[in-house]
Amino acid sequence: MSGFICGHLADVQPVTPDSPDTCTECVAMGDTWVHLRECQSCGHIGCCDSSKNKHATAHHNASGHPLIRSYEPGEGWWWCYEDEVVFEVEGVPPVRPA
């Protein structure tokens, strides 16, 4: 992980996931996903870029929300689309414990 922390952390709002264990857009399409990501501005849960539909990135492109974090059990990393940096925030546990 990089030692650089992006400049968008001040924009993080407390969020409540709207779909705790699914990519609702993939479900609506009758499709599957690989991993889930959570938007740190609004709580949107979308599938990762390894998934066919890339709904987390599509959400960023539509909303401009810069930060996501892994929504996989035990993973604590974040990604900033604007700064193109992956990082962890000290003291912030994973969204879903392992």
N, C-alpha and C positions, 0 to 999 in steps of 0.2 A: 504494500500500500504506500502511496505517496505521502510525504510529510506536508504537502501543500493542502490547505483547507480553502475551499472556494469562497468567494465573496457573497454568496447567496444565502448563507445560513441565517442571516437576519430576517429573511423572508419566510422562514418555516413557521407554519401555523399548526397548533394542535389539531390533529385530524382523527376522525373515526372512520375506519375503512367501510366502504359501502358494500363490499362483497368479500368477506373475510377469506375465503378459500378458493375463489374462482376468478377467472377472467370472464366477466359477464358478457362482454362482446363476443368472445369465442363461443360461449354457451349459446347465445342467441343465434349464432351462425351454425351451430351443430358441429363446432370444430374443437380441437384440443390445443394445449399449450405446453411449453417446456417448463418455464419458471415464471413467477409472479413478481411484480414491482409495484411499490406504493408511492404515489405522488405525495410529496411533503407540503404541498400548498393546499390541496383539497381532499386528499384521501382516496383518489381514484386508484383502483387496482387494475393493472393491465399486464398482459403477457410480455415477456422479454424479447430482445432482438434475435434470440435463437429460435423463437417461435415463428411460425409461418406468418402470422398476422401483425406482429410487432405493435400491439395496442398501446403499450406504455409510451413508446416513442411517438406514435400517432397522437396520443393525448398531449404530449409536450408540444408537438408541431402545431396542434390546434389551439392550445391554451397559452403557450409560452411559459408554463410553469417549469422552472429550471431544475428542481431537485427531485430525485427518486431515491428510494432505498430498497434493498432486497426485501422481499416479503417471504423469503424461504426460511424454514425453521433453522435457528442457530446462526444465520448469517447477519452480520451487522454492518455491511458496507453500504455506502451511499454513492451516487453518481450525479454529477452536475453536467447537464447537457451544454450549458453556456461555456463553462470553463474546460469541458472535456477532461474531467479529473475524477478518479475514484478515491474514496477516502473513508475513514471511520471517524466517528465523533466520540472522543473519550467520555466515558461515563454513560453513554447511551446504549442500552442493551438492544439485542435484536428485537424486531417487531413481534416475532413469534419464537418463543424459546424452543430449543431443540428437543 
